[in-house]
Amino acid sequence: MSSHVVVLAAGQGTRMRTTLPKVLHRLAGLALIEHVLRAASSLSPASVVVVVGHQADRVKAGLDGRADLAFAQQSDQRGTGHALMQTAPHLGNKRGTLVVLSGDVPLIRADTLQRLVATHESAGAAMTVVTATVDRPYGYGRIVRTEGALARVVEERDASDEQRRIKEINSGIYAFDLEPLFDALETIPTAGSVNEIYLPGLVTRYRREGRAVETISVDDPNEVRGINSQTELAEVKRIVRQSKNEELMAEGVTIEDPATTYIDADVTVGADTVVHPGVILEGRTHIGARCELHAGVRIVDSTLGDDVLVRNHCVIERASVGSQSRVGPFAHLRPDTEVGRDARIGNFVETKKTTLGDGSKASHLTYLGDATIGTGVNVGAGTITCNYDGTHKHPTTIGDRVFIGSGTELVAPVTLGDDAYVGAGSTITEDVPTGALGVARGRQVNKEGWVASRGSSGRRDD
């Protein structure tokens, strides 16, 4: 049978207290709803429909890179059943199994969804409900069973004192047989003060009609945990972060202090790498084997080769660093920086849109922007590529084996040929040919007796 997926993402999420739609809040580098969609992809569904409502355009824009999605609009939020009814134009003529997920339940596992579909289809059920047993079931619908079988779901507000003591809860994740579904949705009675339509109402209807209603339970209640507040989001972030750290440590990565190490879901780290406290690895960062990341390092969407050392408090964004290179401390590699093999980026060096060749080094207090730098180059302390004229950015090109003295300003556009030397303190405005020495600085003048001529020692007591 073909499977289809609907993700409910129309709610406002008022308890989050932000203007950002709840399903777009970030968890381990991904929007909450992206975690749900990734789990759903394990089913290889024939279609995926996202139900949007509050800030619909913003949610769609947040999923703009997903060409496999269709969207249904729930302009008036009147419950989960009403939300599913809005998908009828996409699914009303389809057959097979429909899996309904919530966009704010990001920890649902792919193997749980596969087990849900397998159980549902093998039982020939009209509806299958994912349940969990929790210590604190407040706020959840309770699973009421008769002789072990699901009889109905009772919402918290409608439950008796005895039913409130039930710890098995409805997760809000379901599988449905599509054939009877949309006709049945039209007959669910409204509930609550605002006359909402809830999917658990189908349990009672299907049982009355003699249709099979099944359940599966998850062992870890966190898997079906919804996020409704900033506190709950922070708690789930802690769970995901610990899980990612444990995954990497099982693969041979040393994490000195997992409690202060933040690593996103799509980050990869090679074996024998050591991660010190306070490190943040974001996005699609790849760290090679046998690297060492010192305290306070933040790396975003970047690639590090093997045996790279990044010293304390460096920031690396959308950059690449070749194997056996050294970076920092206090260095900033901005986007489109490419550092070659066995290169050195040192204290308080900033790079942007710059290539630094194999074996080259910029060790101190330097800015390199829009520069192409060859192999074996020494960039002296305090060197600046003056790449911006107030209107346009201009390139600096530095050949192989060039030596640049300290305190040099390279006013772009400018080219330094292979094996060129630049004298310390120079302001270079013209190209330096291959093998030449470029010096551009004012002539020093010493005025003998100048201090005595002032009638004092020349010093002031401030």
PAZALUM-360991 format. One line per 8 residues: number of its first residue (from 0); their letters; for each residue x, y, z of N, C-alpha, C. Coordinates in steps of 0.2 Angstrom, whole numbers. Layout:
NUM) a) X Y Z X Y Z X Y Z  ...
//
This chain:
0) msshvvvl) 4 -6 0 0 0 0 4 6 0  2 11 -3 6 18 -3 4 21 3  9 25 5 8 29 12 9 37 10  5 40 14 5 48 13 6 51 20  8 57 20 10 60 27 6 67 27  3 69 32 1 75 34 5 78 40  7 84 40 10 87 46 6 93 48  4 93 54 -1 99 56 4 104 59
8) aagqgtrm) 3 110 56 8 116 58 4 122 57  -2 122 59 -6 128 58 -7 132 64  -5 130 70 -6 133 76 -2 139 78  -4 143 82 -1 150 83 5 149 88  5 144 93 10 143 98 10 149 103  5 151 105 5 158 109 9 157 116  10 151 118 14 150 124 21 151 123  24 151 117 31 153 115 32 160 116
16) rttlpkvl) 27 164 116 28 171 117 33 175 112  33 172 106 37 176 101 33 176 95  36 181 90 32 181 84 34 176 79  39 172 80 41 167 76 36 161 76  34 158 71 29 152 71 33 147 75  29 143 79 32 138 83 36 133 80  33 131 74 37 125 71 43 127 67  45 134 67 51 136 64 56 138 69
24) hrlaglal) 55 137 76 60 137 81 65 132 80  71 134 81 77 129 80 79 124 85  80 119 83 82 113 87 88 110 84  94 110 87 100 107 84 101 109 77  100 115 75 102 118 69 96 117 64  91 114 66 85 113 61 79 116 64  74 118 60 67 120 62 64 114 65  60 115 70 56 109 73 53 105 68
32) iehvlraa) 49 108 63 46 104 58 50 100 53  57 103 52 61 99 48 63 92 51  64 92 58 65 86 61 59 81 60  53 83 60 47 79 59 47 77 52  49 81 47 49 79 40 54 74 38  60 75 42 65 70 41 63 63 43  60 63 49 58 56 51 52 53 46  48 57 44 43 55 39 46 53 33
40) sslspasv) 51 55 31 54 53 24 56 46 24  57 43 30 59 36 30 53 31 28  47 34 27 42 30 25 41 30 17  46 34 14 45 35 7 38 37 4  35 42 7 28 43 6 27 46 -1  21 44 -4 19 46 -10 17 53 -11  15 56 -5 14 63 -4 15 66 3  17 72 3 17 75 10 14 82 10
48) vvvvghqa) 9 83 14 5 89 15 6 92 21  8 98 21 9 102 27 3 107 28  -1 106 34 -6 111 35 -4 117 39  -5 123 35 -3 129 38 -8 134 40  -7 138 44 -13 143 46 -10 150 48  -8 150 55 -5 156 58 2 157 54  3 163 51 9 165 48 10 160 42  5 158 39 6 153 34 12 154 29
56) drvkagld) 12 161 26 17 162 21 24 162 24  25 163 31 32 163 34 34 155 35  29 151 37 30 144 37 32 141 30  29 143 25 30 141 18 37 143 16  39 149 18 45 152 16 51 148 20  49 146 26 54 142 30 56 135 27  51 133 23 52 126 20 53 127 12  55 133 10 55 134 3 60 129 -1
64) gradlafa) 65 127 3 69 122 -1 67 115 -2  60 114 1 58 107 0 53 107 -5  55 104 -11 50 104 -17 45 98 -17  46 94 -12 42 88 -11 36 89 -7  34 95 -5 29 97 -1 23 100 -4  17 98 -2 11 102 -4 8 106 3  4 111 2 2 114 8 -6 115 7  -9 114 13 -16 115 14 -17 121 19
72) qqsdqrgt) -22 125 18 -23 131 22 -28 130 27  -27 131 34 -32 131 39 -33 138 42  -37 142 38 -37 149 40 -40 150 47  -45 146 49 -48 146 55 -47 140 59  -42 140 64 -40 134 68 -46 132 72  -48 126 70 -54 123 74 -53 116 76  -46 114 78 -45 108 80 -41 104 75  -39 98 77 -35 93 73 -39 90 68
80) ghalmqta) -45 88 69 -49 85 64 -51 90 59  -52 96 61 -54 102 56 -48 103 51  -42 103 54 -36 104 51 -35 98 45  -36 92 47 -35 87 43 -40 87 37  -46 90 38 -51 90 33 -49 95 27  -44 100 29 -42 104 24 -37 101 19  -35 95 20 -31 91 16 -35 87 10  -42 88 11 -46 84 6 -44 85 -1
88) phlgnkrg) -43 91 -3 -41 92 -10 -35 89 -13  -30 87 -8 -24 84 -10 -25 76 -9  -29 74 -4 -29 67 -2 -36 63 -3  -41 67 -5 -48 64 -5 -49 59 -9  -45 59 -15 -46 53 -20 -40 48 -19  -36 49 -14 -30 44 -13 -33 38 -9  -29 33 -10 -30 26 -6 -23 24 -3  -24 21 3 -17 19 6 -18 21 13
96) tlvvlsgd) -12 22 16 -11 23 23 -9 31 24  -12 34 28 -11 41 30 -8 42 37  -2 44 37 1 46 44 1 53 45  -2 55 51 -3 62 53 2 63 59  6 68 58 11 70 63 10 77 65  13 79 70 12 86 73 19 90 72  19 96 69 25 99 67 29 101 73  26 101 79 30 103 85 32 97 90
104) vpliradt) 32 91 87 34 85 90 41 82 87  46 85 88 52 84 84 56 78 85  55 74 91 59 69 92 56 62 90  51 62 86 48 56 84 53 52 79  54 46 80 59 42 77 56 39 71  61 38 66 59 35 60 57 28 61  60 24 65 58 17 66 51 16 70  49 21 74 43 21 76 37 22 71
112) lqrlvath) 39 27 66 34 28 61 33 22 57  39 18 55 39 12 51 35 7 55  36 6 62 32 1 66 24 3 66  23 10 66 16 12 66 12 10 60  16 11 54 13 9 47 12 1 47  17 -2 49 17 -10 49 11 -12 53  11 -10 59 5 -12 64 -1 -11 61  -2 -5 58 -9 -2 56 -11 -7 50
120) esagaamt) -6 -8 45 -8 -12 39 -9 -19 40  -5 -22 45 -6 -29 46 -12 -31 50  -14 -26 54 -21 -27 57 -27 -25 53  -26 -22 47 -31 -20 43 -35 -14 47  -32 -10 50 -36 -5 55 -38 1 51  -43 4 53 -45 10 51 -41 16 54  -39 15 60 -35 20 64 -31 17 68  -25 19 69 -20 17 74 -17 23 77
128) vvtatvdr) -17 23 84 -15 28 88 -8 27 92  -3 31 92 3 31 95 2 33 102  4 29 107 3 31 114 9 31 118  9 34 124 15 33 128 13 33 136  17 31 140 15 31 147 20 36 150  17 41 154 21 46 157 19 47 164  24 49 168 23 50 175 18 56 176  18 61 172 14 67 173 10 68 167
136) pygygriv) 4 65 167 0 66 161 -5 72 160  -4 77 164 -8 83 164 -8 86 158  -14 88 155 -14 91 149 -15 86 143  -14 80 143 -15 75 138 -21 72 138  -24 70 132 -29 65 132 -27 58 135  -32 55 138 -30 49 142 -33 43 137  -29 38 137 -31 32 133 -35 27 138  -42 27 136 -46 22 140 -47 16 137
144) rtegalar) -46 10 140 -46 4 137 -51 0 140  -54 -5 136 -59 -10 138 -56 -17 136  -55 -21 141 -52 -27 140 -46 -27 136  -42 -22 137 -35 -21 134 -36 -17 128  -41 -16 125 -42 -13 118 -44 -6 119  -42 -1 115 -43 6 115 -51 7 114  -54 10 119 -61 11 119 -62 18 117  -59 23 120 -59 30 118 -54 34 121
152) vveerdas) -53 40 118 -48 45 121 -52 50 124  -51 52 131 -54 57 135 -49 62 136  -52 68 134 -47 74 135 -47 76 142  -42 80 144 -41 81 151 -47 85 154  -50 90 150 -55 94 153 -62 90 154  -62 84 150 -68 80 151 -67 74 155  -61 73 158 -60 66 161 -62 67 169  -64 61 171 -66 60 178 -60 60 182
160) deqrrike) -61 60 189 -55 60 193 -51 53 192  -55 48 191 -52 41 190 -48 41 183  -51 44 178 -48 44 172 -42 48 172  -42 54 176 -36 58 176 -30 54 179  -31 49 183 -26 45 185 -22 40 180  -25 40 175 -23 36 169 -16 39 167  -11 35 166 -5 38 164 -3 36 156  -7 32 153 -6 31 146 -10 37 142
168) insgiyaf) -6 40 138 -8 46 135 -8 46 127  -13 50 124 -13 50 116 -7 55 114  -3 53 110 2 57 107 0 62 102  -5 61 99 -7 65 93 -4 63 87  -1 57 86 2 54 80 -3 48 78  -5 48 72 -10 43 70 -8 40 63  -11 34 62 -11 31 55 -18 30 54  -20 32 47 -27 31 45 -28 27 39
176) dleplfda) -33 23 38 -35 21 31 -38 26 28  -36 28 22 -38 34 18 -45 33 16  -47 27 14 -54 26 11 -60 29 15  -60 27 21 -66 30 25 -65 37 28  -59 39 28 -57 44 33 -61 51 32  -61 54 26 -64 60 25 -72 60 26  -75 55 24 -82 55 26 -83 54 33  -79 51 37 -80 50 44 -78 57 47
184) letiptag) -73 61 45 -72 67 48 -78 72 48  -82 71 43 -88 76 42 -93 74 48  -92 69 51 -97 67 56 -95 67 63  -89 69 64 -86 70 71 -90 76 74  -93 75 80 -96 80 83 -91 86 86  -93 92 86 -89 97 89 -88 97 96  -83 99 99 -82 99 106 -79 105 109  -79 107 115 -76 112 118 -80 119 117
192) svneiylp) -78 124 120 -82 130 120 -82 134 113  -77 132 109 -76 135 103 -78 130 97  -81 125 99 -84 120 94 -78 117 89  -73 115 92 -68 112 88 -69 105 87  -65 102 81 -66 95 79 -60 92 80  -60 87 84 -54 83 86 -53 76 83  -47 74 81 -46 68 78 -48 62 83  -47 62 89 -49 57 94 -56 55 93
200) glvtryrr) -60 60 91 -67 58 90 -68 52 85  -64 51 81 -64 45 76 -64 38 80  -61 38 86 -60 32 89 -67 29 91  -71 33 94 -78 31 96 -82 29 90  -81 33 84 -85 32 78 -83 25 75  -77 24 74 -75 18 71 -76 12 75  -76 13 82 -77 7 86 -85 5 86  -89 10 85 -96 9 85 -98 6 78
208) egraveti) -94 8 73 -95 5 66 -92 -2 65  -88 -4 70 -85 -11 70 -78 -11 66  -76 -5 65 -69 -5 62 -63 -6 67  -58 -8 65 -52 -10 69 -49 -3 71  -48 -2 77 -44 3 80 -38 0 84  -32 2 82 -26 -1 86 -22 4 89  -17 2 93 -12 7 96 -5 4 96  0 8 96 7 6 97 9 11 103
216) svddpnev) 14 8 107 16 12 112 24 13 111  26 19 113 33 21 113 36 20 120  42 17 120 46 16 126 48 22 130  50 27 126 53 33 128 48 39 127  45 41 132 39 47 132 42 53 128  49 54 129 51 60 126 50 60 118  50 54 115 49 54 108 43 57 105  38 57 109 31 60 107 30 67 111
224) rginsqte) 35 70 114 34 76 118 33 82 113  28 85 114 27 91 111 30 97 114  31 103 110 34 109 112 29 114 112  28 117 118 23 122 118 25 129 122  32 129 124 34 134 128 42 135 127  45 140 128 52 141 128 55 136 133  52 135 139 55 130 144 55 123 141  50 121 138 50 115 135 55 114 129
232) laevkriv) 55 119 125 60 119 120 67 118 122  69 122 128 75 121 131 77 114 133  71 111 136 72 104 139 73 99 133  70 100 128 71 96 122 78 97 119  80 103 119 87 105 116 92 101 120  91 101 127 96 97 131 96 90 129  90 87 128 90 80 126 93 78 120  92 82 115 95 81 108 102 82 109
240) rqskneel) 105 88 112 112 89 113 115 83 116  113 80 121 116 75 125 116 69 120  111 67 116 110 62 112 116 62 106  116 68 104 121 69 98 128 68 101  130 71 107 136 70 110 138 63 111  133 59 114 134 52 115 135 48 109  132 50 103 133 47 97 140 48 95  143 54 95 149 55 93 155 52 97
248) maegvtie) 153 52 104 158 49 109 158 41 107  153 38 105 153 31 103 157 30 97  158 35 93 162 34 87 169 36 88  171 37 94 178 39 95 180 46 96  175 50 97 177 58 98 177 59 106  182 62 108 183 64 115 180 71 116  174 71 120 171 77 122 172 78 129  176 83 131 179 84 138 173 86 143
256) dpattyid) 168 90 140 162 92 145 156 92 140  152 87 140 146 86 136 141 92 138  141 94 144 136 98 146 137 105 143  143 107 141 144 114 138 146 113 131  145 108 128 147 107 121 140 106 117  140 111 112 133 111 108 135 109 100  132 104 98 134 101 92 127 100 88  126 103 82 120 102 78 119 95 75
264) advtvgad) 113 94 73 112 87 71 116 85 65  117 89 60 121 87 54 128 88 54  131 89 60 138 90 61 141 83 61  147 82 57 151 76 58 158 77 61  160 73 65 167 74 68 171 67 67  177 67 65 181 61 64 183 59 71  185 52 71 188 49 77 194 52 79  195 51 86 201 54 89 202 62 90
272) tvvhpgvi) 196 65 88 196 72 88 194 74 96  197 79 98 196 81 105 193 88 105  187 88 109 183 94 109 183 96 116  186 102 117 186 105 124 180 109 126  179 111 132 173 114 135 171 120 131  164 121 130 162 127 127 162 128 120  163 122 116 164 122 109 157 122 106  155 126 101 149 126 97 150 124 90
280) legrthig) 147 118 87 148 116 80 141 116 77  140 121 72 134 122 69 133 120 62  127 119 60 125 118 53 128 111 50  131 112 44 133 106 41 141 106 42  143 107 47 151 107 49 153 100 48  159 99 45 163 93 45 170 94 48  171 90 54 178 90 57 181 84 56  187 84 53 191 78 52 193 74 58
288) arcelhag) 198 69 57 200 65 62 206 68 65  207 67 72 213 69 76 213 76 76  208 80 76 208 87 77 208 89 84  209 95 86 208 97 93 205 104 93  200 105 96 196 111 96 196 114 103  200 119 105 200 122 111 194 125 114  194 127 120 188 130 123 186 137 119  179 137 119 176 143 116 176 144 109
296) vrivdstl) 178 139 105 178 139 98 171 138 95  169 142 90 163 141 87 164 141 79  161 135 76 162 133 69 155 132 66  154 136 60 148 136 57 148 134 50  145 129 48 145 127 41 152 127 37  156 124 41 163 124 39 166 117 38  172 116 35 175 110 34 183 110 37  184 106 41 191 106 44 194 99 42
304) gddvlvrn) 200 99 39 203 92 37 206 89 43  210 84 42 213 80 48 218 84 51  219 82 58 225 85 62 225 92 62  219 96 62 219 103 63 218 105 70  222 110 72 222 113 79 218 119 78  213 120 82 210 127 83 210 129 90  214 134 91 215 137 98 209 141 101  210 143 107 204 146 110 201 152 107
312) hcvieras) 194 152 107 190 157 106 191 160 98  191 155 94 191 156 87 183 156 84  182 160 79 176 159 75 177 157 68  174 152 65 175 150 59 168 149 55  167 153 50 160 153 47 161 152 39  158 146 37 157 145 30 164 145 27  169 142 30 176 142 28 179 135 28  185 134 25 188 127 25 195 128 27
320) vgsqsrvg) 197 123 31 204 123 34 207 116 32  213 117 29 216 111 26 220 107 32  221 100 31 224 96 36 231 99 38  232 98 45 238 99 48 239 107 49  234 111 48 234 118 49 233 120 56  235 126 58 234 129 65 230 135 64  225 136 69 221 142 69 221 145 76  222 152 76 220 155 83 226 155 87
328) pfahlrpd) 225 158 94 219 159 97 216 166 94  209 167 95 206 173 94 206 175 86  206 170 82 205 171 75 198 171 73  197 175 67 190 175 64 191 173 57  189 167 55 188 165 48 181 166 45  180 172 41 174 173 39 172 169 32  166 170 30 164 166 24 169 166 18  169 161 14 173 160 8 181 160 10
336) tevgrdar) 183 159 16 190 158 17 192 151 16  197 150 12 200 143 11 208 143 14  209 140 19 216 139 21 218 132 19  224 132 16 227 126 13 230 122 19  234 117 17 237 112 21 243 115 25  244 113 31 250 115 35 251 123 35  245 126 35 245 134 36 244 136 43  245 142 44 245 145 50 241 152 50
344) ignfvetk) 235 152 54 232 158 55 232 160 63  235 165 65 237 166 72 232 171 75  235 174 81 232 178 85 229 184 82  222 185 83 219 191 81 220 192 73  219 187 69 219 187 62 212 186 60  210 191 55 203 190 52 204 189 44  200 185 42 200 183 34 193 183 32  193 186 26 186 186 22 187 185 15
352) kttlgdgs) 184 180 12 184 178 5 191 178 3  195 174 6 203 174 5 205 167 5  210 165 0 213 159 0 220 160 2  222 155 7 229 155 10 232 149 8  237 149 4 240 143 1 243 138 6  245 132 4 248 127 8 255 130 11  256 129 18 262 131 21 263 139 22  258 142 20 258 150 21 256 151 29
360) kashltyl) 257 157 31 256 159 38 254 167 38  250 168 42 248 175 45 247 174 52  252 176 56 252 174 63 250 179 68  249 186 66 247 190 71 244 196 68  238 198 71 235 205 70 235 207 63  231 203 59 231 204 52 224 204 49  223 208 44 216 207 40 218 206 33  215 200 31 216 198 24 209 197 21
368) gdatigtg) 207 202 16 200 202 13 201 202 6  197 198 2 197 197 -5 204 196 -8  207 191 -5 214 190 -6 215 183 -9  220 182 -14 222 176 -16 230 175 -14  232 171 -10 238 171 -7 241 164 -9  247 163 -11 250 157 -14 253 153 -8  258 149 -10 261 144 -5 267 147 -2  268 145 4 274 147 7 275 154 8
376) vnvgagti) 270 158 9 270 165 10 270 167 18  274 172 19 274 174 26 271 181 26  265 182 30 262 188 31 264 191 37  267 197 38 270 199 44 264 202 48  266 203 55 261 206 59 258 213 57  252 214 58 249 220 57 248 222 49  248 217 45 247 218 38 239 218 37  238 223 32 231 224 30 230 224 23
384) tcnydgth) 225 220 20 223 221 13 218 226 13  219 232 10 214 238 10 210 236 4  205 232 5 201 230 -1 195 234 -3  193 239 1 187 243 0 188 250 -1  186 253 -7 188 260 -8 182 264 -6  177 262 -2 171 266 -1 165 264 -5  166 261 -11 161 260 -16 161 252 -18  168 250 -19 168 243 -22 174 240 -18
392) khpttigd) 173 233 -19 179 229 -16 183 227 -21  190 226 -20 195 225 -25 200 219 -22  202 215 -27 206 210 -25 214 211 -24  217 207 -20 224 207 -19 227 200 -21  232 200 -25 235 193 -27 242 193 -25  244 188 -21 250 187 -18 253 180 -21  259 180 -24 261 174 -27 264 169 -22  268 165 -24 271 160 -20 278 163 -16
400) rvfigsgt) 279 160 -10 285 162 -7 286 169 -6  281 173 -5 282 180 -4 283 182 3  287 187 5 288 189 12 285 196 12  281 197 17 278 203 18 280 206 25  283 211 26 285 214 32 280 216 36  281 217 43 276 219 48 273 226 46  267 227 48 264 234 47 263 236 40  262 232 35 261 233 28 254 234 27
408) elvapvtl) 252 239 22 246 240 19 246 239 12  242 234 10 242 232 2 235 235 0  236 241 -4 230 244 -6 228 241 -13  222 238 -13 220 234 -18 216 239 -24  216 237 -30 219 231 -33 227 231 -33  230 226 -31 237 225 -32 239 218 -32  245 217 -35 248 210 -36 255 210 -34  257 205 -30 264 204 -28 266 197 -31
416) gddayvga) 271 198 -36 274 192 -39 277 187 -35  278 181 -38 282 176 -34 289 178 -31  290 176 -25 297 177 -22 298 185 -21  293 189 -21 293 196 -19 294 197 -12  297 203 -10 298 205 -3 295 212 -3  292 213 3 289 220 5 292 222 11  295 228 11 298 230 17 293 232 23  295 231 29 290 233 34 288 240 34
424) gstitedv) 282 241 36 279 248 37 277 251 30  277 247 25 276 250 18 268 250 17  267 255 12 260 256 10 260 255 2  259 249 0 260 246 -7 254 248 -11  254 252 -16 249 254 -20 250 252 -28  256 249 -29 257 247 -36 260 240 -35  259 236 -41 262 229 -41 269 229 -40  271 223 -36 278 222 -35 280 216 -39
432) ptgalgva) 285 217 -44 286 211 -49 289 205 -45  289 200 -49 293 193 -46 300 195 -44  301 192 -38 308 193 -35 310 200 -33  306 205 -34 308 212 -32 307 213 -25  310 218 -22 308 221 -16 304 228 -16  299 228 -13 294 234 -13 295 237 -7  297 244 -7 297 248 -1 293 254 -2  288 256 2 285 262 1 283 265 8
440) rgrqvnke) 288 270 10 287 273 17 290 279 17  288 284 21 292 290 22 299 290 24  303 294 22 310 294 24 311 296 31  314 293 36 315 295 43 320 301 43  318 305 48 321 311 49 323 311 57  329 312 59 331 313 66 333 320 67  330 323 72 332 330 73 336 330 80  342 331 79 347 331 85 345 337 89
448) gwvasrgs) 345 336 96 344 341 101 337 343 102  332 340 98 326 343 98 323 343 105  324 338 110 321 337 116 324 343 121  330 344 120 333 350 124 331 356 122  329 357 116 327 364 113 320 366 116  317 361 119 310 363 121 311 366 128  317 366 131 318 369 138 316 364 143  315 358 142 313 353 147 315 346 145
456) sgrrdd) 313 342 149 315 335 147 311 332 141  306 336 140 301 333 134 296 329 137  296 328 144 290 324 146 285 328 150  279 326 150 274 329 154 271 325 159  270 328 165 267 324 170 259 324 170  256 319 167 249 319 166 246 315 172
//
